[in-house]
């Protein structure tokens, strides 16, 4: 199984929330909260987002030892309730991502202002008819965008 398919299986097991959540960041596999992580880009199977691993789960992922839970069905139409202005801002952020970048270990940063934060808004939205994206915004950028 290639890495994109492995990441996709992990993300499909998540119970994504249609409402923005302000919280810390968890490892995609073990769900441990962390302040920095390995960042991988998922860009297949109807998803575009960074997937984060703690150092132990990163080693397991590279060794092909990460298993995912049962897939959760997601109704992507539930994620289209944002105003056109908010959707435009989120779409602009997603288009700015280098989704082909190699995995990197780094702190979490706001997808808009680029400053590091340990807690941010986790915002899932329907990027187009087929793709769900997850954007992370600090409180200030979330307020400016109209999320908060």
C-alpha positions in Angstrom: 0.0 0.0 0.0 1.4 3.4 -0.9 1.7 6.2 1.7 -1.3 8.2 0.3 -3.6 5.1 0.6 -2.3 4.5 4.2 -3.0 8.1 5.2 -6.4 7.9 3.5 -7.3 4.8 5.6 -6.3 6.6 8.8 -8.3 9.8 8.0 -11.4 7.8 6.9 -11.5 6.3 10.4 -11.9 9.8 12.0 -15.2 11.2 13.1 -14.8 14.6 11.5 -16.9 17.5 13.0 -18.8 19.8 10.7 -18.5 22.6 13.3 -15.1 24.3 13.9 -13.4 23.0 17.0 -10.8 25.1 19.0 -8.4 22.6 20.5 -4.9 21.3 20.5 -3.4 18.9 18.0 -3.5 15.1 18.3 -1.5 12.4 16.6 -3.4 10.9 13.7 -2.7 7.4 15.0 -2.5 7.3 18.8 -4.5 10.5 19.4 -1.9 11.8 21.9 -1.9 15.6 22.2 1.3 17.2 21.1 3.0 20.6 20.4 4.9 19.6 17.3 4.6 16.7 14.9 5.5 15.1 11.6 3.3 16.7 8.9 2.3 14.6 5.9 0.0 15.8 3.1 -3.0 13.7 2.2 -4.3 14.7 -1.3 -6.3 11.8 -2.6 -9.5 10.0 -2.0 -11.6 13.1 -1.6 -9.4 14.7 1.1 -6.8 17.5 1.2 -5.2 18.1 4.6 -2.1 17.7 6.7 -1.9 14.5 8.7 0.1 14.7 11.9 2.1 11.9 13.7 4.0 11.9 16.9 7.6 10.6 16.7 6.7 7.0 17.7 3.8 6.8 15.3 5.9 8.4 12.5 8.4 5.5 12.9 5.6 3.0 12.9 4.0 4.7 9.8 7.3 4.5 7.9 7.6 0.8 8.9 4.1 0.1 7.6 2.9 -0.8 11.1 0.1 1.8 11.6 -3.4 0.3 11.4 -6.6 2.3 11.1 -10.0 1.9 12.5 -13.2 1.2 10.7 -14.1 3.8 8.0 -16.7 6.4 9.1 -19.1 7.5 6.3 -18.9 11.3 5.9 -21.7 13.3 4.2 -19.6 16.0 2.5 -22.7 18.1 1.9 -22.8 18.9 5.7 -19.6 20.9 5.3 -20.9 23.5 2.8 -22.7 25.9 5.2 -20.0 28.6 5.3 -20.7 32.0 3.7 -19.2 32.7 0.3 -16.6 35.0 1.9 -15.5 32.4 4.4 -15.4 29.7 1.7 -13.3 32.0 -0.6 -10.8 32.6 2.2 -10.5 28.8 3.0 -10.2 27.9 -0.6 -7.4 30.5 -1.0 -5.5 28.9 1.9 -5.9 25.4 0.5 -4.7 26.5 -2.9 -1.5 28.0 -1.3 -0.5 24.6 0.2 2.4 22.6 -1.3 0.6 19.3 -1.0 3.6 17.5 -2.7 6.0 18.6 0.1 8.0 15.9 1.8 7.0 15.1 5.4 8.6 17.5 8.0 8.8 17.6 11.8 7.7 21.0 13.0 5.5 22.9 15.4 1.9 23.6 14.4 1.3 27.0 12.6 -1.8 28.9 11.6 -2.6 28.3 7.9 -3.3 32.0 7.4 -0.7 34.1 9.4 1.9 31.3 9.8 2.5 31.9 13.5 3.0 28.9 15.8 0.2 28.0 18.1 -0.6 24.9 20.2 -4.3 25.3 19.9 -6.3 26.4 16.9 -9.6 26.1 15.1 -9.8 22.9 13.2 -12.1 23.7 10.3 -13.4 21.1 7.9 -15.1 22.4 4.8 -16.2 21.1 1.4 -13.4 22.5 -0.9 -15.4 21.4 -4.0 -17.9 18.8 -4.8 -15.5 15.9 -4.1 -12.9 17.1 -1.6 -13.0 17.8 2.1 -10.2 20.0 3.4 -9.1 20.7 7.0 -7.7 24.2 7.7 -6.2 25.3 11.0 -6.6 28.9 12.1 -5.5 30.8 15.2 -8.2 32.7 17.1 -7.2 36.0 15.5 -7.3 34.7 11.9 -10.5 32.8 12.6 -12.2 36.1 13.8 -10.9 38.0 10.8 -12.2 35.2 8.5 -15.6 35.1 10.2 -15.3 31.6 11.6 -15.5 32.5 15.3 
